[in-house]
């Protein structure tokens, strides 16, 4: 007796949240493995959902990239709420996220003037501003350091770490932190142009 595969049951709207989570997880893997030029359709295939579901949740690559990065940012915001986070902690988190999300970061960077992307930048800046105020009040960062200095440094660090061979990332991260500590230290002052 030959068995036929039973058709996949269409769960309708009830499957929406599960499909969305599966698409975000698949996007992390696809873009980490294949970079920002990976086929959009590969995300649906990896998630085990149809193209229609992919486009219902994410009408374009930027929407999908924003959803992935938003999860990273929400994790960082939660981490920052503890009140104990330091600049090194922020850099550590950025390194961890960059190591696994560089394809996503490249997608976002390619569309950085999109309002969805700009909103993520504004949220990250809020985390940095709170962190900077605490670090300066504790005397760990100089008064010359501005929030944009930290956001730019975080971006530079993430980019450098992402393009560094995995076995060298810790050493490169240490060197970058040393450079930034020297530049951001109390009394270091801002170099004159």
N, CA, C and O of each residue as an XYZ file, in Angstrom:
772
protein
N       0.852     -1.170      0.000
C       0.000      0.000      0.000
C       0.897      1.233      0.000
O       1.792      1.360      0.836
N       0.656      2.119     -0.924
C       1.452      3.345     -1.038
C       0.833      4.445     -0.183
O      -0.373      4.691     -0.223
N       1.696      5.099      0.591
C       1.223      6.202      1.423
C       1.392      7.492      0.664
O       2.397      7.723     -0.007
N       0.401      8.309      0.785
C       0.512      9.640      0.184
C       0.720     10.638      1.300
O       0.184     10.500      2.400
N       1.502     11.635      0.992
C       1.749     12.667      1.989
C       0.471     13.434      2.243
O      -0.245     13.807      1.313
N       0.199     13.659      3.494
C      -0.999     14.429      3.803
C      -0.716     15.898      3.508
O       0.379     16.391      3.779
N      -1.691     16.583      2.961
C      -1.477     17.991      2.651
C      -1.261     18.794      3.937
O      -1.815     18.493      4.995
N      -0.448     19.807      3.796
C      -0.181     20.683      4.934
C      -1.460     21.429      5.292
O      -2.135     21.985      4.425
N      -1.775     21.433      6.551
C      -2.990     22.090      6.999
C      -2.771     23.594      7.042
O      -1.796     24.073      7.622
N      -3.671     24.323      6.434
C      -3.593     25.778      6.468
C      -4.226     26.241      7.774
O      -5.430     26.097      7.984
N      -3.402     26.794      8.637
C      -3.891     27.239      9.939
C      -4.400     28.667      9.901
O      -4.881     29.183     10.910
N      -4.298     29.309      8.751
C      -4.809     30.667      8.598
C      -4.101     31.659      9.487
O      -2.907     31.517      9.750
N      -4.829     32.676      9.958
C      -4.228     33.740     10.765
C      -3.567     33.249     12.049
O      -2.676     33.917     12.574
N      -3.985     32.101     12.562
C      -3.392     31.581     13.802
C      -1.908     31.285     13.633
O      -1.157     31.317     14.608
N      -1.479     30.999     12.413
C      -0.069     30.679     12.170
C       0.791     31.934     12.013
O       2.017     31.838     11.971
N       0.166     33.100     11.927
C       0.888     34.347     11.664
C       2.062     34.620     12.577
O       3.176     34.801     12.085
N       1.861     34.658     13.905
C       2.990     34.949     14.801
C       4.107     33.902     14.723
O       5.291     34.235     14.779
N       3.714     32.647     14.594
C       4.714     31.577     14.481
C       5.509     31.721     13.175
O       6.729     31.563     13.168
N       4.817     32.018     12.086
C       5.490     32.212     10.799
C       6.437     33.408     10.853
O       7.544     33.354     10.316
N       6.006     34.474     11.494
C       6.842     35.666     11.591
C       8.131     35.355     12.353
O       9.217     35.745     11.926
N       8.010     34.654     13.478
C       9.197     34.266     14.253
C      10.121     33.380     13.424
O      11.341     33.541     13.454
N       9.527     32.439     12.683
C      10.325     31.535     11.851
C      11.039     32.302     10.743
O      12.184     31.993     10.413
N      10.374     33.295     10.171
C      11.000     34.104      9.120
C      12.157     34.937      9.665
O      13.195     35.055      9.014
N      11.988     35.507     10.840
C      13.064     36.303     11.443
C      14.264     35.408     11.759
O      15.405     35.777     11.482
N      14.008     34.240     12.337
C      15.104     33.304     12.648
C      15.802     32.858     11.361
O      17.029     32.769     11.317
N      15.032     32.582     10.330
C      15.613     32.163      9.048
C      16.432     33.282      8.433
O      17.488     33.027      7.855
N      15.963     34.518      8.548
C      16.694     35.658      7.991
C      18.044     35.801      8.681
O      19.049     36.071      8.022
N      18.078     35.626      9.981
C      19.358     35.695     10.713
C      20.354     34.697     10.113
O      21.513     35.030      9.864
N      19.880     33.470      9.889
C      20.757     32.421      9.368
C      21.159     32.694      7.923
O      22.341     32.637      7.583
N      20.185     32.988      7.082
C      20.446     33.184      5.644
C      21.421     34.328      5.428
O      22.399     34.173      4.697
N      21.173     35.482      6.053
C      22.021     36.640      5.818
C      23.365     36.537      6.545
O      24.340     37.164      6.131
N      23.422     35.756      7.620
C      24.718     35.511      8.274
C      25.569     34.592      7.400
O      26.778     34.789      7.276
N      24.932     33.587      6.795
C      25.657     32.620      5.965
C      26.015     33.174      4.589
O      27.093     32.896      4.064
N      25.107     33.960      4.004
C      25.255     34.337      2.592
C      25.373     35.830      2.340
O      25.517     36.245      1.190
N      25.319     36.641      3.376
C      25.456     38.082      3.197
C      24.173     38.751      2.732
O      23.148     38.092      2.556
N      24.234     40.068      2.534
C      23.029     40.836      2.231
C      22.432     40.577      0.856
O      21.297     40.979      0.599
N      23.162     39.922     -0.030
C      22.639     39.653     -1.367
C      21.972     38.295     -1.493
O      21.621     37.877     -2.596
N      21.793     37.607     -0.387
C      21.113     36.312     -0.420
C      19.694     36.505     -0.957
O      19.057     37.521     -0.680
N      19.204     35.538     -1.718
C      17.849     35.675     -2.263
C      16.800     35.797     -1.152
O      16.821     35.062     -0.165
N      15.903     36.732     -1.344
C      14.816     36.940     -0.385
C      14.001     35.661     -0.240
O      13.553     35.324      0.856
N      13.811     34.953     -1.346
C      13.015     33.723     -1.343
C      13.651     32.635     -0.470
O      12.950     31.755      0.028
N      14.976     32.690     -0.283
C      15.649     31.690      0.544
C      15.193     31.774      1.994
O      15.217     30.778      2.718
N      14.779     32.962      2.416
C      14.303     33.128      3.794
C      13.019     32.330      3.994
O      12.879     31.614      4.985
N      12.088     32.453      3.061
C      10.824     31.705      3.166
C      11.085     30.205      3.145
O      10.498     29.446      3.917
N      11.969     29.793      2.252
C      12.274     28.363      2.142
C      12.868     27.848      3.446
O      12.448     26.806      3.950
N      13.847     28.573      3.999
C      14.479     28.137      5.251
C      13.460     28.119      6.390
O      13.517     27.245      7.255
N      12.530     29.074      6.398
C      11.524     29.145      7.464
C      10.427     28.096      7.308
O       9.667     27.836      8.241
N      10.352     27.502      6.130
C       9.309     26.498      5.891
C       7.936     27.107      5.674
O       6.918     26.486      5.977
N       7.910     28.332      5.144
C       6.635     28.992      4.857
C       6.621     29.393      3.380
O       7.655     29.399      2.713
N       5.451     29.722      2.896
C       5.313     30.127      1.504
C       5.741     31.566      1.271
O       5.865     32.359      2.204
N       5.962     31.882      0.000
C       6.329     33.243     -0.385
C       5.265     34.251      0.046
O       5.584     35.369      0.450
N       4.007     33.848     -0.043
C       2.916     34.746      0.346
C       3.039     35.165      1.808
O       2.821     36.326      2.153
N       3.390     34.208      2.657
C       3.553     34.524      4.079
C       4.724     35.478      4.282
O       4.640     36.409      5.083
N       5.812     35.245      3.559
C       6.970     36.129      3.653
C       6.571     37.561      3.314
O       6.875     38.487      4.066
N       5.890     37.745      2.183
C       5.533     39.098      1.742
C       4.422     39.726      2.585
O       4.334     40.950      2.680
N       3.578     38.898      3.195
C       2.560     39.447      4.103
C       3.216     40.075      5.327
O       2.814     41.147      5.780
N       4.213     39.407      5.848
C       4.893     39.912      7.049
C       5.937     40.972      6.723
O       6.098     41.947      7.457
N       6.638     40.770      5.620
C       7.762     41.642      5.271
C       7.718     41.952      3.775
O       8.212     41.169      2.963
N       7.132     43.088      3.410
C       6.954     43.404      1.992
C       8.260     43.653      1.238
O       8.276     43.652      0.007
N       9.365     43.869      1.981
C      10.650     44.082      1.320
C      11.776     43.680      2.270
O      11.545     43.408      3.447
N      12.992     43.649      1.740
C      14.155     43.251      2.539
C      14.369     44.173      3.740
O      14.753     43.726      4.821
N      14.115     45.457      3.532
C      14.322     46.397      4.634
C      13.390     46.086      5.798
O      13.806     46.133      6.955
N      12.144     45.773      5.504
C      11.193     45.431      6.574
C      11.686     44.225      7.367
O      11.582     44.199      8.594
N      12.217     43.237      6.670
C      12.727     42.047      7.341
C      13.978     42.382      8.156
O      14.112     41.937      9.296
N      14.880     43.151      7.584
C      16.100     43.547      8.291
C      15.764     44.355      9.540
O      16.375     44.168     10.592
N      14.795     45.249      9.418
C      14.373     46.059     10.572
C      13.822     45.155     11.674
O      14.107     45.378     12.850
N      13.048     44.153     11.314
C      12.484     43.237     12.315
C      13.586     42.484     13.059
O      13.519     42.320     14.277
N      14.597     42.029     12.326
C      15.711     41.320     12.967
C      16.478     42.274     13.869
O      16.761     41.949     15.022
N      16.815     43.446     13.352
C      17.592     44.411     14.124
C      16.789     44.910     15.323
O      17.353     45.202     16.378
N      15.477     45.006     15.157
C      14.616     45.443     16.264
C      14.705     44.454     17.425
O      14.700     44.862     18.587
N      14.784     43.171     17.122
C      14.964     42.182     18.188
C      16.300     42.406     18.900
O      16.373     42.347     20.128
N      17.363     42.664     18.117
C      18.670     42.945     18.716
C      18.594     44.174     19.615
O      19.119     44.178     20.728
N      17.932     45.215     19.116
C      17.826     46.463     19.861
C      16.987     46.286     21.129
O      17.332     46.824     22.181
N      15.902     45.543     21.032
C      15.065     45.294     22.211
C      15.871     44.564     23.285
O      15.723     44.841     24.475
N      16.713     43.642     22.865
C      17.583     42.930     23.806
C      18.567     43.900     24.451
O      18.813     43.832     25.655
N      19.122     44.793     23.657
C      20.063     45.788     24.177
C      19.360     46.760     25.126
O      19.914     47.111     26.168
N      18.144     47.200     24.777
C      17.383     48.111     25.651
C      17.096     47.447     26.995
O      17.220     48.079     28.044
N      16.713     46.176     26.958
C      16.434     45.436     28.191
C      17.712     45.318     29.028
O      17.688     45.492     30.246
N      18.794     45.030     28.372
C      20.096     44.912     29.029
C      20.490     46.245     29.677
O      21.018     46.264     30.789
N      20.236     47.340     28.991
C      20.596     48.668     29.494
C      19.726     49.103     30.672
O      20.162     49.905     31.497
N      18.504     48.585     30.759
C      17.597     48.965     31.848
C      18.126     48.551     33.219
O      17.706     49.095     34.240
N      19.036     47.601     33.239
C      19.544     47.106     34.522
C      20.253     48.210     35.300
O      20.389     48.127     36.520
N      20.701     49.240     34.592
C      21.393     50.336     35.259
C      22.842     50.027     35.562
O      23.576     50.902     36.020
N      23.264     48.816     35.319
C      24.636     48.419     35.614
C      25.504     48.354     34.356
O      26.707     48.108     34.455
N      24.936     48.561     33.214
C      25.660     48.442     31.954
C      26.738     49.521     31.844
O      26.511     50.683     32.183
N      27.895     49.120     31.370
C      29.004     50.047     31.141
C      29.240     50.161     29.644
O      28.620     49.451     28.852
N      30.132     51.050     29.265
C      30.470     51.187     27.850
C      31.049     49.882     27.313
O      30.736     49.486     26.190
N      31.883     49.213     28.093
C      32.427     47.921     27.656
C      31.314     46.896     27.448
O      31.369     46.101     26.510
N      30.319     46.914     28.310
C      29.188     45.998     28.145
C      28.457     46.278     26.834
O      28.078     45.353     26.115
N      28.264     47.561     26.531
C      27.613     47.932     25.273
C      28.437     47.440     24.092
O      27.893     46.873     23.144
N      29.743     47.654     24.147
C      30.610     47.195     23.065
C      30.593     45.670     22.948
O      30.579     45.135     21.839
N      30.593     44.970     24.082
C      30.531     43.503     24.044
C      29.259     43.024     23.359
O      29.288     42.108     22.537
N      28.150     43.651     23.707
C      26.869     43.273     23.105
C      26.881     43.574     21.610
O      26.391     42.775     20.813
N      27.436     44.717     21.228
C      27.518     45.080     19.815
C      28.374     44.080     19.040
O      28.048     43.716     17.910
N      29.466     43.641     19.654
C      30.342     42.662     19.011
C      29.607     41.345     18.802
O      29.663     40.759     17.721
N      28.923     40.887     19.833
C      28.174     39.636     19.738
C      27.119     39.724     18.644
O      26.983     38.812     17.828
N      26.377     40.819     18.630
C      25.329     40.972     17.623
C      25.913     41.132     16.225
O      25.372     40.584     15.265
N      27.000     41.869     16.099
C      27.617     42.081     14.787
C      28.142     40.779     14.209
O      28.062     40.554     13.002
N      28.677     39.924     15.064
C      29.236     38.663     14.601
C      28.189     37.787     13.932
O      28.504     37.010     13.031
N      26.957     37.913     14.369
C      25.903     37.062     13.810
C      24.925     37.806     12.910
O      24.058     37.178     12.303
N      25.039     39.108     12.809
C      24.023     39.879     12.077
C      24.602     40.830     11.028
O      23.927     41.785     10.643
N      25.812     40.602     10.561
C      26.410     41.579      9.651
C      25.631     41.724      8.345
O      25.518     42.828      7.813
N      25.097     40.627      7.827
C      24.289     40.723      6.607
C      23.069     41.603      6.821
O      22.686     42.366      5.935
N      22.463     41.499      7.982
C      21.303     42.322      8.325
C      21.724     43.775      8.467
O      21.039     44.678      7.985
N      22.858     43.999      9.135
C      23.345     45.371      9.308
C      23.633     46.003      7.955
O      23.350     47.183      7.749
N      24.197     45.225      7.028
C      24.465     45.746      5.687
C      23.164     46.107      4.965
O      23.112     47.113      4.257
N      22.122     45.303      5.137
C      20.828     45.623      4.527
C      20.271     46.931      5.085
O      19.773     47.771      4.334
N      20.355     47.096      6.378
C      19.851     48.312      7.019
C      20.671     49.521      6.582
O      20.124     50.580      6.274
N      21.981     49.350      6.562
C      22.850     50.454      6.180
C      22.575     50.908      4.745
O      22.705     52.091      4.428
N      22.202     49.988      3.902
C      21.886     50.332      2.518
C      20.613     51.150      2.379
O      20.358     51.737      1.327
N      19.823     51.190      3.428
C      18.551     51.914      3.395
C      18.415     52.788      4.641
O      17.327     52.905      5.204
N      19.520     53.401      5.069
C      19.542     54.088      6.361
C      18.647     55.310      6.458
O      18.397     55.792      7.563
N      18.155     55.830      5.334
C      17.257     56.988      5.389
C      15.784     56.583      5.385
O      14.897     57.437      5.398
N      15.539     55.303      5.368
C      14.176     54.790      5.468
C      13.659     55.135      6.868
O      14.384     54.929      7.841
N      12.449     55.645      7.002
C      11.930     56.017      8.336
C      11.957     54.873      9.349
O      12.142     55.105     10.544
N      11.774     53.647      8.877
C      11.821     52.495      9.796
C      13.223     52.323     10.374
O      13.385     51.997     11.549
N      14.227     52.545      9.537
C      15.613     52.422      9.970
C      15.988     53.602     10.863
O      16.667     53.425     11.874
N      15.556     54.789     10.497
C      15.846     55.972     11.311
C      15.262     55.842     12.713
O      15.862     56.304     13.683
N      14.096     55.215     12.823
C      13.481     55.004     14.142
C      14.349     54.086     15.008
O      14.464     54.298     16.215
N      14.954     53.073     14.397
C      15.861     52.198     15.153
C      17.080     52.981     15.638
O      17.531     52.806     16.769
N      17.606     53.847     14.770
C      18.747     54.674     15.143
C      18.418     55.577     16.317
O      19.241     55.763     17.213
N      17.213     56.142     16.316
C      16.793     57.020     17.414
C      16.696     56.234     18.726
O      17.070     56.741     19.784
N      16.200     55.010     18.655
C      16.108     54.181     19.865
C      17.497     53.823     20.389
O      17.732     53.836     21.597
N      18.413     53.506     19.479
C      19.770     53.187     19.914
C      20.423     54.408     20.553
O      21.128     54.287     21.555
N      20.189     55.578     19.975
C      20.750     56.807     20.525
C      20.239     57.052     21.946
O      20.995     57.530     22.792
N      18.984     56.738     22.222
C      18.439     56.888     23.582
C      19.182     55.995     24.576
O      19.488     56.423     25.689
N      19.470     54.758     24.175
C      20.229     53.850     25.043
C      21.608     54.450     25.319
O      22.076     54.458     26.457
N      22.249     54.949     24.264
C      23.585     55.518     24.395
C      23.573     56.760     25.287
O      24.468     56.933     26.114
N      22.579     57.615     25.129
C      22.508     58.835     25.947
C      22.385     58.504     27.430
O      23.048     59.129     28.258
N      21.546     57.531     27.775
C      21.403     57.128     29.179
C      22.713     56.540     29.702
O      23.147     56.854     30.810
N      23.329     55.694     28.899
C      24.594     55.082     29.281
C      25.676     56.148     29.463
O      26.417     56.117     30.446
N      25.769     57.073     28.536
C      26.783     58.120     28.605
C      26.620     58.960     29.872
O      27.602     59.263     30.550
N      25.402     59.328     30.184
C      25.165     60.131     31.400
C      25.631     59.389     32.645
O      26.273     59.986     33.510
N      25.324     58.113     32.753
C      25.755     57.312     33.912
C      27.276     57.176     33.964
O      27.881     57.308     35.029
N      27.890     56.912     32.808
C      29.343     56.713     32.760
C      30.091     58.010     33.081
O      31.120     57.982     33.755
N      29.579     59.140     32.604
C      30.226     60.416     32.924
C      30.034     60.766     34.391
O      30.963     61.260     35.030
N      28.849     60.520     34.935
C      28.602     60.799     36.351
C      29.496     59.948     37.249
O      29.892     60.387     38.329
N      29.812     58.730     36.804
C      30.680     57.840     37.584
C      32.164     58.131     37.354
O      33.025     57.512     37.978
N      32.459     59.079     36.452
C      33.846     59.445     36.195
C      34.598     58.490     35.291
O      35.827     58.534     35.228
N      33.870     57.618     34.585
C      34.535     56.655     33.705
C      34.711     57.164     32.280
O      35.518     56.625     31.522
N      33.959     58.202     31.912
C      34.084     58.813     30.583
C      34.260     60.310     30.746
O      33.669     60.922     31.636
N      35.073     60.894     29.885
C      35.303     62.330     29.935
C      34.096     63.127     29.485
O      33.240     62.636     28.748
N      34.046     64.371     29.946
C      32.940     65.253     29.573
C      32.959     65.606     28.087
O      31.951     66.067     27.553
N      34.071     65.401     27.424
C      34.186     65.704     26.001
C      33.488     64.681     25.113
O      33.275     64.933     23.927
N      33.126     63.518     25.683
C      32.497     62.449     24.898
C      31.024     62.789     24.683
O      30.306     63.140     25.619
N      30.601     62.679     23.440
C      29.210     62.949     23.068
C      28.547     61.653     22.627
O      29.235     60.711     22.234
N      27.212     61.592     22.686
C      26.524     60.364     22.279
C      26.916     59.892     20.875
O      27.077     58.694     20.642
N      27.065     60.825     19.954
C      27.421     60.448     18.588
C      28.796     59.791     18.530
O      29.037     58.942     17.671
N      29.704     60.172     19.436
C      31.019     59.526     19.481
C      30.858     58.029     19.755
O      31.553     57.198     19.171
N      29.935     57.709     20.646
C      29.727     56.308     21.010
C      28.996     55.569     19.898
O      29.344     54.429     19.588
N      27.986     56.195     19.289
C      27.269     55.497     18.212
C      28.191     55.243     17.023
O      28.154     54.167     16.427
N      29.007     56.218     16.680
C      29.951     56.035     15.573
C      30.964     54.954     15.919
O      31.271     54.095     15.091
N      31.480     54.995     17.136
C      32.464     53.992     17.568
C      31.878     52.588     17.566
O      32.544     51.629     17.174
N      30.639     52.473     18.001
C      29.982     51.165     18.010
C      29.844     50.639     16.591
O      30.094     49.461     16.335
N      29.448     51.506     15.672
C      29.321     51.100     14.273
C      30.658     50.689     13.671
O      30.749     49.691     12.957
N      31.696     51.473     13.969
C      33.027     51.131     13.456
C      33.496     49.793     14.028
O      34.062     48.965     13.314
N      33.257     49.595     15.312
C      33.663     48.350     15.952
C      32.913     47.165     15.338
O      33.519     46.143     15.016
N      31.613     47.302     15.180
C      30.811     46.213     14.613
C      31.276     45.865     13.203
O      31.378     44.689     12.852
N      31.555     46.878     12.403
C      32.011     46.636     11.033
C      33.354     45.929     11.028
O      33.547     44.964     10.289
N      34.271     46.396     11.838
C      35.609     45.783     11.884
C      35.543     44.350     12.389
O      36.213     43.471     11.846
N      34.752     44.108     13.410
C      34.624     42.755     13.965
C      33.989     41.820     12.936
O      34.419     40.676     12.791
N      32.985     42.291     12.235
C      32.287     41.449     11.268
C      33.200     41.014     10.124
O      33.026     39.925      9.576
N      34.150     41.834      9.765
C      35.020     41.461      8.644
C      36.329     40.817      9.098
O      37.198     40.522      8.278
N      36.463     40.600     10.396
C      37.649     39.943     10.960
C      37.389     38.441     11.063
O      36.279     38.014     11.380
N      38.410     37.658     10.795
C      38.273     36.206     10.938
C      37.864     35.880     12.371
O      38.362     36.492     13.316
N      36.954     34.910     12.533
C      36.434     34.603     13.865
C      37.508     34.350     14.924
O      37.333     34.752     16.075
N      38.603     33.701     14.568
C      39.633     33.402     15.568
C      40.430     34.634     15.991
O      41.191     34.570     16.956
N      40.267     35.746     15.288
C      40.975     36.987     15.614
C      40.076     38.048     16.259
O      40.562     39.100     16.671
N      38.797     37.784     16.346
C      37.845     38.800     16.811
C      38.111     39.284     18.226
O      38.017     40.483     18.490
N      38.439     38.388     19.136
C      38.697     38.821     20.519
C      39.882     39.778     20.589
O      39.830     40.790     21.288
N      40.944     39.456     19.866
C      42.135     40.308     19.878
C      41.842     41.670     19.254
O      42.275     42.698     19.774
N      41.114     41.680     18.151
C      40.778     42.945     17.496
C      39.851     43.762     18.392
O      40.028     44.973     18.521
N      38.880     43.124     19.003
C      37.964     43.831     19.902
C      38.739     44.452     21.062
O      38.460     45.585     21.454
N      39.700     43.728     21.609
C      40.519     44.259     22.699
C      41.295     45.499     22.248
O      41.361     46.487     22.980
N      41.871     45.453     21.068
C      42.630     46.598     20.559
C      41.732     47.809     20.346
O      42.103     48.938     20.666
N      40.550     47.558     19.804
C      39.616     48.669     19.565
C      39.183     49.284     20.892
O      39.130     50.507     21.026
N      38.872     48.432     21.877
C      38.477     48.945     23.190
C      39.585     49.794     23.806
O      39.306     50.830     24.410
N      40.822     49.371     23.661
C      41.948     50.135     24.202
C      42.027     51.512     23.555
O      42.222     52.514     24.243
N      41.878     51.563     22.255
C      41.889     52.842     21.533
C      40.768     53.740     22.042
O      40.988     54.921     22.311
N      39.572     53.185     22.175
C      38.422     53.980     22.609
C      38.550     54.417     24.065
O      38.194     55.545     24.406
N      39.053     53.540     24.921
C      39.258     53.928     26.320
C      40.204     55.120     26.410
O      39.967     56.057     27.172
N      41.269     55.075     25.631
C      42.224     56.185     25.632
C      41.574     57.471     25.123
O      41.808     58.545     25.677
N      40.770     57.368     24.085
C      40.134     58.558     23.505
C      39.010     59.099     24.386
O      38.782     60.308     24.419
N      38.311     58.226     25.096
C      37.139     58.637     25.872
C      37.442     58.902     27.339
O      36.557     59.343     28.073
N      38.650     58.648     27.779
C      38.996     58.775     29.193
C      38.836     60.204     29.688
O      39.035     61.156     28.934
N      38.474     60.349     30.964
C      38.445     61.695     31.544
C      39.824     62.346     31.373
O      40.856     61.711     31.592
N      39.818     63.587     30.990
C      41.071     64.320     30.808
C      41.698     64.140     29.445
O      42.659     64.832     29.110
N      41.167     63.214     28.646
C      41.753     62.994     27.313
C      41.468     64.184     26.406
O      42.288     64.542     25.561
N      40.304     64.791     26.589
C      39.935     65.935     25.759
C      39.697     65.567     24.321
O      40.046     64.479     23.863
N      39.106     66.482     23.635
C      38.797     66.260     22.221
C      39.952     66.806     21.391
O      40.363     67.951     21.581
N      40.483     65.990     20.465
C      41.562     66.497     19.623
C      41.074     67.656     18.756
O      39.922     67.681     18.322
N      41.951     68.596     18.517
C      41.608     69.755     17.690
C      41.732     69.391     16.221
O      42.690     68.730     15.822
N      40.755     69.824     15.404
C      40.845     69.526     13.952
C      41.992     70.270     13.294
O      42.205     70.133     12.090
